[in-house]
Amino acid sequence: MKNKVAIIDMGTNTFHLLIAETEAGNFHIIHREKVPVKLGVGGINRNLITDEAISRALISMKAFKKTLDEVGVNEVLAFGTSALRNATNGTKVAAVIEAETGIKTNIISGVQEAEYICFGARAAITMGEQKHLIMDIGGGSVEFIIANQTEIFWSHSFEIGGQRLLERFQKHDPILQEEVESLFNYFDTELKPLVAQLEKNKPRTLIGSSGTFDTLSDIYCFRNDIAVTEAPETPFSINAFDEIYEELLVKDRAARMQIQGMIDMRVEMIVVACCLIKYLLQVYPFDAIRVSSYSLKEGVLTKLV
C-alpha cells in the first residue's frame, strides 16, 4: 500500500517541501517546492529570529499545510536547522508554527543534520569504498562529512552559513578584494578542524549538496547546452567552478541575475558561498566536484523506506 510522506526542511534561507509516495522500501517524489523565507535575515548573527521573519515563516508553512491537505499526506516530518537551533526564540517560533498549522518542528543538532545530508548524498551518488567530502552550504551552517557508501569517518557542522557570512563580511556589491581576504582569513581560523581531517582522510572528490551547488550546476549546463534536469546528480567540474567564481566576484546583484541559471533566492548569498568553495579548493587538492541534488530531505526519506 502506498503511503504519502512529506518532509519539510525549515532552513535559514529557504523552506523546502518534499512529498513522496513510499511503497515496499522505495520512494517516488511527487511534489517539490521551495520558498525563500529568509528566516535568518537581520537576526542570524544575534541568535534571533525577527518578527518579520516569523511572519514570512508562518505564511509559508500555512501554504505548505494547504498543499499537504490537498495531496492527502499521511505523515509530516518538519526539521528546523541552524537559525532555529541557535535562536534564543527558536523554540517559541516552532511553538507558534505548530499552534497555527498543526505541524510540529523537530529542531535538530548539527550532527543530525550532517548525517541526514550524508544519507541524501549517498542516495544520489554511489561512492563505493572511496572517501568523499560532502559539503552542504546553508544560510546558517555549513555541514562537512567525510564518508563513503557505508561509513561516516568524520562530520561537523560549522556555524558559518551564507547569511552569516553575507551580513558579517560583504558590505559592498560587487564584493571588495579586501572583503574576500577577510573571508579567507576567517576560514583559516574556523576551518582548521576540517583541514586537519582532509589531510588525515584524503578524500579525492568533493560532493556539493544541493543549494548553491544546484545553481552553479544549472549555470554550467546553460552555458554548455546541457539539459537542466532534477536528476539526483547534475553535471559540474572544478574548471567550471573557477570560471563562474571569477565572474561572480566582479558582478553586482543586477548583473548576477542576468546570468542564465541564476535564481533570485540564491543571488544574494552566492558570492560568499563561492568564496567558501574557492577557499576549500585552494587549501586541499581535490580531483573533482560532483553535485548531489539530494540533501537533508531525501536523506530523511531514505531512512523512512
Short mmCIF file of the C-alpha atoms (twelve columns), coordinates in Angstrom:
data_MODEL
# 
_entry.id   MODEL 
# 
loop_
_atom_site.group_PDB 
_atom_site.id 
_atom_site.type_symbol 
_atom_site.label_atom_id 
_atom_site.label_alt_id 
_atom_site.label_comp_id 
_atom_site.label_asym_id 
_atom_site.label_seq_id 
_atom_site.Cartn_x 
_atom_site.Cartn_y 
_atom_site.Cartn_z 
_atom_site.pdbx_PDB_model_num 
ATOM 1   C CA . MET A 1   0.000  0.000  0.000   1 
ATOM 2   C CA . LYS A 2   1.297  3.449  -0.933  1 
ATOM 3   C CA . ASN A 3   1.985  5.894  1.867   1 
ATOM 4   C CA . LYS A 4   2.308  9.638  1.238   1 
ATOM 5   C CA . VAL A 5   5.048  11.269 3.305   1 
ATOM 6   C CA . ALA A 6   6.050  14.941 3.492   1 
ATOM 7   C CA . ILE A 7   9.463  16.229 4.587   1 
ATOM 8   C CA . ILE A 8   9.829  19.936 5.376   1 
ATOM 9   C CA . ASP A 9   13.319 21.415 5.681   1 
ATOM 10  C CA . MET A 10  12.980 24.745 7.519   1 
ATOM 11  C CA . GLY A 11  16.330 26.199 6.539   1 
ATOM 12  C CA . THR A 12  17.871 29.537 7.444   1 
ATOM 13  C CA . ASN A 13  17.364 30.892 3.936   1 
ATOM 14  C CA . THR A 14  14.896 28.550 2.245   1 
ATOM 15  C CA . PHE A 15  11.986 26.375 3.352   1 
ATOM 16  C CA . HIS A 16  11.662 23.198 1.272   1 
ATOM 17  C CA . LEU A 17  8.673  20.898 0.961   1 
ATOM 18  C CA . LEU A 18  9.092  17.409 -0.481  1 
ATOM 19  C CA . ILE A 19  6.201  14.962 -0.825  1 
ATOM 20  C CA . ALA A 20  6.843  11.346 -1.760  1 
ATOM 21  C CA . GLU A 21  4.925  8.127  -2.154  1 
ATOM 22  C CA . THR A 22  6.620  5.235  -0.358  1 
ATOM 23  C CA . GLU A 23  5.960  1.569  -1.002  1 
ATOM 24  C CA . ALA A 24  7.885  -1.642 -0.357  1 
ATOM 25  C CA . GLY A 25  11.170 0.057  0.508   1 
ATOM 26  C CA . ASN A 26  11.132 2.539  -2.392  1 
ATOM 27  C CA . PHE A 27  10.102 6.164  -2.771  1 
ATOM 28  C CA . HIS A 28  8.772  8.248  -5.640  1 
ATOM 29  C CA . ILE A 29  8.882  12.040 -5.272  1 
ATOM 30  C CA . ILE A 30  5.588  13.587 -6.404  1 
ATOM 31  C CA . HIS A 31  5.983  17.207 -5.296  1 
ATOM 32  C CA . ARG A 32  8.837  19.646 -4.630  1 
ATOM 33  C CA . GLU A 33  8.537  23.245 -3.525  1 
ATOM 34  C CA . LYS A 34  10.926 25.859 -2.128  1 
ATOM 35  C CA . VAL A 35  10.250 29.292 -0.683  1 
ATOM 36  C CA . PRO A 36  12.852 31.966 0.174   1 
ATOM 37  C CA . VAL A 37  11.608 32.555 3.728   1 
ATOM 38  C CA . LYS A 38  14.936 34.178 4.764   1 
ATOM 39  C CA . LEU A 39  14.434 33.167 8.380   1 
ATOM 40  C CA . GLY A 40  17.919 34.378 9.321   1 
ATOM 41  C CA . VAL A 41  17.812 37.849 7.758   1 
ATOM 42  C CA . GLY A 42  18.523 40.626 10.243  1 
ATOM 43  C CA . GLY A 43  18.951 38.356 13.247  1 
ATOM 44  C CA . ILE A 44  21.206 35.426 12.374  1 
ATOM 45  C CA . ASN A 45  24.352 36.865 13.961  1 
ATOM 46  C CA . ARG A 46  22.372 37.937 17.050  1 
ATOM 47  C CA . ASN A 47  20.867 34.463 17.552  1 
ATOM 48  C CA . LEU A 48  17.423 35.908 16.970  1 
ATOM 49  C CA . ILE A 49  14.559 35.327 14.540  1 
ATOM 50  C CA . THR A 50  12.956 38.688 13.820  1 
ATOM 51  C CA . ASP A 51  9.202  39.338 13.850  1 
ATOM 52  C CA . GLU A 52  9.289  39.893 10.081  1 
ATOM 53  C CA . ALA A 53  10.992 36.516 9.564   1 
ATOM 54  C CA . ILE A 54  8.431  34.773 11.814  1 
ATOM 55  C CA . SER A 55  5.655  36.291 9.703   1 
ATOM 56  C CA . ARG A 56  7.257  35.005 6.476   1 
ATOM 57  C CA . ALA A 57  7.709  31.559 8.043   1 
ATOM 58  C CA . LEU A 58  4.054  31.362 9.069   1 
ATOM 59  C CA . ILE A 59  2.823  32.365 5.599   1 
ATOM 60  C CA . SER A 60  4.976  29.654 4.010   1 
ATOM 61  C CA . MET A 61  4.063  26.934 6.491   1 
ATOM 62  C CA . LYS A 62  0.339  27.697 6.102   1 
ATOM 63  C CA . ALA A 63  0.738  27.405 2.321   1 
ATOM 64  C CA . PHE A 64  2.587  24.092 2.792   1 
ATOM 65  C CA . LYS A 65  -0.223 22.854 5.068   1 
ATOM 66  C CA . LYS A 66  -2.781 23.655 2.362   1 
ATOM 67  C CA . THR A 67  -0.766 21.598 -0.131  1 
ATOM 68  C CA . LEU A 68  -0.427 18.702 2.354   1 
ATOM 69  C CA . ASP A 69  -4.191 18.630 2.878   1 
ATOM 70  C CA . GLU A 70  -4.885 18.746 -0.865  1 
ATOM 71  C CA . VAL A 71  -2.465 15.899 -1.621  1 
ATOM 72  C CA . GLY A 72  -3.665 13.806 1.318   1 
ATOM 73  C CA . VAL A 73  -0.379 13.248 3.124   1 
ATOM 74  C CA . ASN A 74  -0.290 10.548 5.819   1 
ATOM 75  C CA . GLU A 75  2.848  11.644 7.668   1 
ATOM 76  C CA . VAL A 76  4.630  15.017 8.009   1 
ATOM 77  C CA . LEU A 77  8.170  15.468 9.322   1 
ATOM 78  C CA . ALA A 78  9.454  19.043 9.667   1 
ATOM 79  C CA . PHE A 79  13.061 19.851 10.578  1 
ATOM 80  C CA . GLY A 80  14.488 23.104 11.900  1 
ATOM 81  C CA . THR A 81  18.192 23.710 11.364  1 
ATOM 82  C CA . SER A 82  20.753 26.419 12.163  1 
ATOM 83  C CA . ALA A 83  18.552 29.510 12.534  1 
ATOM 84  C CA . LEU A 84  16.032 27.748 14.769  1 
ATOM 85  C CA . ARG A 85  18.531 25.751 16.842  1 
ATOM 86  C CA . ASN A 86  20.674 28.818 17.638  1 
ATOM 87  C CA . ALA A 87  17.999 31.475 18.109  1 
ATOM 88  C CA . THR A 88  17.058 32.336 21.679  1 
ATOM 89  C CA . ASN A 89  13.437 32.406 20.476  1 
ATOM 90  C CA . GLY A 90  13.750 29.304 18.255  1 
ATOM 91  C CA . THR A 91  11.553 27.015 20.359  1 
ATOM 92  C CA . LYS A 92  8.977  29.793 20.703  1 
ATOM 93  C CA . VAL A 93  8.855  30.204 16.912  1 
ATOM 94  C CA . ALA A 94  8.403  26.434 16.498  1 
ATOM 95  C CA . ALA A 95  5.547  26.514 19.023  1 
ATOM 96  C CA . VAL A 96  3.805  29.354 17.139  1 
ATOM 97  C CA . ILE A 97  4.114  27.426 13.858  1 
ATOM 98  C CA . GLU A 98  2.647  24.301 15.468  1 
ATOM 99  C CA . ALA A 99  -0.218 26.271 17.008  1 
ATOM 100 C CA . GLU A 100 -1.062 27.915 13.665  1 
ATOM 101 C CA . THR A 101 -0.598 24.917 11.337  1 
ATOM 102 C CA . GLY A 102 -0.564 21.754 13.438  1 
ATOM 103 C CA . ILE A 103 2.901  20.949 12.071  1 
ATOM 104 C CA . LYS A 104 5.430  20.045 14.775  1 
ATOM 105 C CA . THR A 105 9.024  21.128 14.154  1 
ATOM 106 C CA . ASN A 106 11.919 18.863 15.107  1 
ATOM 107 C CA . ILE A 107 14.839 21.203 15.818  1 
ATOM 108 C CA . ILE A 108 17.847 19.030 15.061  1 
ATOM 109 C CA . SER A 109 21.505 19.298 16.016  1 
ATOM 110 C CA . GLY A 110 24.276 19.994 13.515  1 
ATOM 111 C CA . VAL A 111 25.413 16.371 13.897  1 
ATOM 112 C CA . GLN A 112 21.953 15.062 12.975  1 
ATOM 113 C CA . GLU A 113 21.756 17.492 10.063  1 
ATOM 114 C CA . ALA A 114 25.118 16.316 8.711   1 
ATOM 115 C CA . GLU A 115 24.042 12.676 8.981   1 
ATOM 116 C CA . TYR A 116 20.831 13.218 7.010   1 
ATOM 117 C CA . ILE A 117 22.758 15.183 4.357   1 
ATOM 118 C CA . CYS A 118 25.157 12.252 4.025   1 
ATOM 119 C CA . PHE A 119 22.252 9.800  3.576   1 
ATOM 120 C CA . GLY A 120 20.828 12.073 0.872   1 
ATOM 121 C CA . ALA A 121 24.136 12.359 -0.995  1 
ATOM 122 C CA . ARG A 122 24.604 8.574  -0.869  1 
ATOM 123 C CA . ALA A 123 21.176 8.109  -2.440  1 
ATOM 124 C CA . ALA A 124 22.184 10.433 -5.301  1 
ATOM 125 C CA . ILE A 125 25.808 9.416  -5.895  1 
ATOM 126 C CA . THR A 126 27.276 5.945  -5.439  1 
ATOM 127 C CA . MET A 127 30.540 6.464  -3.563  1 
ATOM 128 C CA . GLY A 128 31.766 2.891  -3.224  1 
ATOM 129 C CA . GLU A 129 34.703 2.441  -0.839  1 
ATOM 130 C CA . GLN A 130 36.434 5.703  -1.806  1 
ATOM 131 C CA . LYS A 131 36.254 8.531  0.730   1 
ATOM 132 C CA . HIS A 132 34.438 11.692 -0.392  1 
ATOM 133 C CA . LEU A 133 33.958 15.080 1.253   1 
ATOM 134 C CA . ILE A 134 30.290 16.096 1.248   1 
ATOM 135 C CA . MET A 135 29.645 19.833 1.672   1 
ATOM 136 C CA . ASP A 136 26.255 21.465 2.252   1 
ATOM 137 C CA . ILE A 137 26.195 25.278 2.389   1 
ATOM 138 C CA . GLY A 138 23.155 26.528 4.256   1 
ATOM 139 C CA . GLY A 139 22.203 30.043 5.257   1 
ATOM 140 C CA . GLY A 140 23.157 29.453 8.889   1 
ATOM 141 C CA . SER A 141 25.502 26.485 8.953   1 
ATOM 142 C CA . VAL A 142 27.766 24.519 6.644   1 
ATOM 143 C CA . GLU A 143 27.984 20.753 7.051   1 
ATOM 144 C CA . PHE A 144 31.081 18.774 6.087   1 
ATOM 145 C CA . ILE A 145 31.047 14.983 6.053   1 
ATOM 146 C CA . ILE A 146 33.880 12.650 5.083   1 
ATOM 147 C CA . ALA A 147 32.231 9.386  4.091   1 
ATOM 148 C CA . ASN A 148 31.976 6.521  1.658   1 
ATOM 149 C CA . GLN A 149 28.897 4.480  0.780   1 
ATOM 150 C CA . THR A 150 28.782 2.632  4.094   1 
ATOM 151 C CA . GLU A 151 30.693 4.631  6.706   1 
ATOM 152 C CA . ILE A 152 30.970 8.183  8.048   1 
ATOM 153 C CA . PHE A 153 34.577 8.820  9.053   1 
ATOM 154 C CA . TRP A 154 34.093 12.388 10.315  1 
ATOM 155 C CA . SER A 155 31.427 15.068 10.240  1 
ATOM 156 C CA . HIS A 156 30.994 18.559 11.614  1 
ATOM 157 C CA . SER A 157 28.519 21.414 11.361  1 
ATOM 158 C CA . PHE A 158 30.144 24.863 11.310  1 
ATOM 159 C CA . GLU A 159 28.007 27.935 12.007  1 
ATOM 160 C CA . ILE A 160 29.453 29.807 9.011   1 
ATOM 161 C CA . GLY A 161 26.498 29.721 6.612   1 
ATOM 162 C CA . GLY A 162 25.853 32.116 3.762   1 
ATOM 163 C CA . GLN A 163 23.563 34.552 5.597   1 
ATOM 164 C CA . ARG A 164 26.025 34.825 8.478   1 
ATOM 165 C CA . LEU A 165 28.920 35.471 6.085   1 
ATOM 166 C CA . LEU A 166 26.903 37.915 3.980   1 
ATOM 167 C CA . GLU A 167 25.852 40.081 6.938   1 
ATOM 168 C CA . ARG A 168 29.272 39.964 8.558   1 
ATOM 169 C CA . PHE A 169 31.686 40.317 5.642   1 
ATOM 170 C CA . GLN A 170 30.112 41.516 2.387   1 
ATOM 171 C CA . LYS A 171 29.390 45.212 2.811   1 
ATOM 172 C CA . HIS A 172 29.825 46.116 -0.888  1 
ATOM 173 C CA . ASP A 173 28.374 44.775 -4.118  1 
ATOM 174 C CA . PRO A 174 30.387 43.767 -6.096  1 
ATOM 175 C CA . ILE A 175 32.382 42.375 -3.181  1 
ATOM 176 C CA . LEU A 176 35.696 44.140 -2.488  1 
ATOM 177 C CA . GLN A 177 39.003 42.254 -2.667  1 
ATOM 178 C CA . GLU A 178 39.710 43.110 0.968   1 
ATOM 179 C CA . GLU A 179 36.335 41.585 1.941   1 
ATOM 180 C CA . VAL A 180 37.315 38.386 0.127   1 
ATOM 181 C CA . GLU A 181 40.627 38.409 2.008   1 
ATOM 182 C CA . SER A 182 38.784 38.872 5.313   1 
ATOM 183 C CA . LEU A 183 36.578 35.888 4.482   1 
ATOM 184 C CA . PHE A 184 39.598 33.719 3.669   1 
ATOM 185 C CA . ASN A 185 41.334 34.756 6.906   1 
ATOM 186 C CA . TYR A 186 38.153 33.851 8.801   1 
ATOM 187 C CA . PHE A 187 38.030 30.436 7.110   1 
ATOM 188 C CA . ASP A 188 41.694 29.889 8.025   1 
ATOM 189 C CA . THR A 189 40.699 30.173 11.680  1 
ATOM 190 C CA . GLU A 190 37.290 28.497 11.652  1 
ATOM 191 C CA . LEU A 191 38.038 25.549 9.391   1 
ATOM 192 C CA . LYS A 192 41.245 24.241 10.974  1 
ATOM 193 C CA . PRO A 193 39.467 21.055 12.180  1 
ATOM 194 C CA . LEU A 194 38.239 20.401 8.639   1 
ATOM 195 C CA . VAL A 195 41.659 20.891 7.032   1 
ATOM 196 C CA . ALA A 196 43.210 18.504 9.585   1 
ATOM 197 C CA . GLN A 197 40.617 15.836 8.747   1 
ATOM 198 C CA . LEU A 198 41.129 16.294 4.999   1 
ATOM 199 C CA . GLU A 199 44.848 15.706 5.428   1 
ATOM 200 C CA . LYS A 200 44.145 12.670 7.608   1 
ATOM 201 C CA . ASN A 201 41.435 11.004 5.481   1 
ATOM 202 C CA . LYS A 202 42.499 12.215 1.997   1 
ATOM 203 C CA . PRO A 203 39.170 12.266 0.125   1 
ATOM 204 C CA . ARG A 204 39.671 12.853 -3.625  1 
ATOM 205 C CA . THR A 205 36.205 14.063 -4.612  1 
ATOM 206 C CA . LEU A 206 34.135 16.966 -3.286  1 
ATOM 207 C CA . ILE A 207 30.384 16.369 -3.383  1 
ATOM 208 C CA . GLY A 208 28.407 19.607 -3.262  1 
ATOM 209 C CA . SER A 209 24.973 19.030 -1.792  1 
ATOM 210 C CA . SER A 210 22.022 20.965 -3.223  1 
ATOM 211 C CA . GLY A 211 21.567 24.759 -2.717  1 
ATOM 212 C CA . THR A 212 24.438 26.822 -4.116  1 
ATOM 213 C CA . PHE A 213 25.795 23.789 -5.970  1 
ATOM 214 C CA . ASP A 214 22.448 23.254 -7.749  1 
ATOM 215 C CA . THR A 215 22.605 26.817 -9.053  1 
ATOM 216 C CA . LEU A 216 26.257 26.520 -10.118 1 
ATOM 217 C CA . SER A 217 25.417 23.302 -11.983 1 
ATOM 218 C CA . ASP A 218 22.451 24.992 -13.695 1 
ATOM 219 C CA . ILE A 219 24.680 27.876 -14.845 1 
ATOM 220 C CA . TYR A 220 27.220 25.372 -16.187 1 
ATOM 221 C CA . CYS A 221 24.504 23.419 -18.026 1 
ATOM 222 C CA . PHE A 222 23.033 26.512 -19.688 1 
ATOM 223 C CA . ARG A 223 26.487 27.543 -20.895 1 
ATOM 224 C CA . ASN A 224 27.238 24.142 -22.374 1 
ATOM 225 C CA . ASP A 225 23.841 23.346 -23.904 1 
ATOM 226 C CA . ILE A 226 23.247 20.547 -21.408 1 
ATOM 227 C CA . ALA A 227 19.637 19.873 -20.460 1 
ATOM 228 C CA . VAL A 228 18.824 21.126 -16.946 1 
ATOM 229 C CA . THR A 229 17.078 18.339 -15.039 1 
ATOM 230 C CA . GLU A 230 16.129 17.357 -11.498 1 
ATOM 231 C CA . ALA A 231 18.302 14.247 -11.693 1 
ATOM 232 C CA . PRO A 232 19.874 13.045 -8.412  1 
ATOM 233 C CA . GLU A 233 23.327 14.018 -9.766  1 
ATOM 234 C CA . THR A 234 23.830 17.007 -12.074 1 
ATOM 235 C CA . PRO A 235 26.900 17.988 -14.155 1 
ATOM 236 C CA . PHE A 236 29.740 20.172 -12.882 1 
ATOM 237 C CA . SER A 237 33.557 20.433 -12.734 1 
ATOM 238 C CA . ILE A 238 36.357 22.262 -10.925 1 
ATOM 239 C CA . ASN A 239 37.224 24.234 -14.080 1 
ATOM 240 C CA . ALA A 240 33.593 25.290 -14.451 1 
ATOM 241 C CA . PHE A 241 33.548 26.465 -10.846 1 
ATOM 242 C CA . ASP A 242 36.705 28.568 -11.281 1 
ATOM 243 C CA . GLU A 243 35.246 30.344 -14.321 1 
ATOM 244 C CA . ILE A 244 31.928 31.134 -12.626 1 
ATOM 245 C CA . TYR A 245 33.669 32.216 -9.404  1 
ATOM 246 C CA . GLU A 246 35.835 34.793 -11.203 1 
ATOM 247 C CA . GLU A 247 32.752 36.195 -12.886 1 
ATOM 248 C CA . LEU A 248 30.672 36.408 -9.696  1 
ATOM 249 C CA . LEU A 249 33.402 38.355 -7.883  1 
ATOM 250 C CA . VAL A 250 33.113 41.341 -10.261 1 
ATOM 251 C CA . LYS A 251 29.340 41.478 -10.757 1 
ATOM 252 C CA . ASP A 252 26.716 43.229 -8.662  1 
ATOM 253 C CA . ARG A 253 23.299 41.776 -7.887  1 
ATOM 254 C CA . ALA A 254 21.630 43.032 -11.072 1 
ATOM 255 C CA . ALA A 255 24.439 41.652 -13.258 1 
ATOM 256 C CA . ARG A 256 24.389 38.310 -11.401 1 
ATOM 257 C CA . MET A 257 20.651 37.999 -12.077 1 
ATOM 258 C CA . GLN A 258 21.389 38.264 -15.801 1 
ATOM 259 C CA . ILE A 259 23.417 35.038 -15.645 1 
ATOM 260 C CA . GLN A 260 21.339 32.254 -17.154 1 
ATOM 261 C CA . GLY A 261 20.611 29.706 -14.432 1 
ATOM 262 C CA . MET A 262 20.801 32.189 -11.542 1 
ATOM 263 C CA . ILE A 263 17.726 32.335 -9.302  1 
ATOM 264 C CA . ASP A 264 16.523 35.137 -7.069  1 
ATOM 265 C CA . MET A 265 16.689 33.117 -3.843  1 
ATOM 266 C CA . ARG A 266 20.375 32.379 -4.427  1 
ATOM 267 C CA . VAL A 267 21.659 35.676 -5.874  1 
ATOM 268 C CA . GLU A 268 22.448 37.426 -2.566  1 
ATOM 269 C CA . MET A 269 24.465 34.666 -0.894  1 
ATOM 270 C CA . ILE A 270 26.146 33.021 -3.859  1 
ATOM 271 C CA . VAL A 271 29.250 35.229 -3.765  1 
ATOM 272 C CA . VAL A 272 30.214 34.454 -0.155  1 
ATOM 273 C CA . ALA A 273 29.219 30.796 -0.650  1 
ATOM 274 C CA . CYS A 274 31.545 30.573 -3.659  1 
ATOM 275 C CA . CYS A 275 34.342 32.211 -1.647  1 
ATOM 276 C CA . LEU A 276 33.993 29.304 0.781   1 
ATOM 277 C CA . ILE A 277 34.165 26.730 -2.037  1 
ATOM 278 C CA . LYS A 278 37.176 28.531 -3.540  1 
ATOM 279 C CA . TYR A 279 38.935 28.509 -0.173  1 
ATOM 280 C CA . LEU A 280 38.400 24.763 0.121   1 
ATOM 281 C CA . LEU A 281 39.786 24.125 -3.375  1 
ATOM 282 C CA . GLN A 282 42.850 26.221 -2.516  1 
ATOM 283 C CA . VAL A 283 43.719 24.505 0.769   1 
ATOM 284 C CA . TYR A 284 43.182 20.926 -0.432  1 
ATOM 285 C CA . PRO A 285 43.784 19.280 -3.841  1 
ATOM 286 C CA . PHE A 286 40.504 17.679 -4.925  1 
ATOM 287 C CA . ASP A 287 40.404 15.813 -8.244  1 
ATOM 288 C CA . ALA A 288 36.740 16.518 -8.976  1 
ATOM 289 C CA . ILE A 289 33.497 18.180 -7.880  1 
ATOM 290 C CA . ARG A 290 30.226 16.284 -8.179  1 
ATOM 291 C CA . VAL A 291 26.809 17.755 -7.418  1 
ATOM 292 C CA . SER A 292 24.099 15.915 -5.492  1 
ATOM 293 C CA . SER A 293 20.668 17.475 -5.854  1 
ATOM 294 C CA . TYR A 294 19.680 15.346 -2.853  1 
ATOM 295 C CA . SER A 295 20.262 16.695 0.635   1 
ATOM 296 C CA . LEU A 296 18.620 16.611 4.067   1 
ATOM 297 C CA . LYS A 297 15.059 15.946 2.848   1 
ATOM 298 C CA . GLU A 298 15.992 12.980 0.694   1 
ATOM 299 C CA . GLY A 299 18.279 11.719 3.466   1 
ATOM 300 C CA . VAL A 300 15.342 11.629 5.875   1 
ATOM 301 C CA . LEU A 301 13.291 9.864  3.205   1 
ATOM 302 C CA . THR A 302 15.880 7.094  2.766   1 
ATOM 303 C CA . LYS A 303 15.543 6.308  6.473   1 
ATOM 304 C CA . LEU A 304 11.753 6.052  6.232   1 
ATOM 305 C CA . VAL A 305 11.523 3.496  3.419   1 
# 
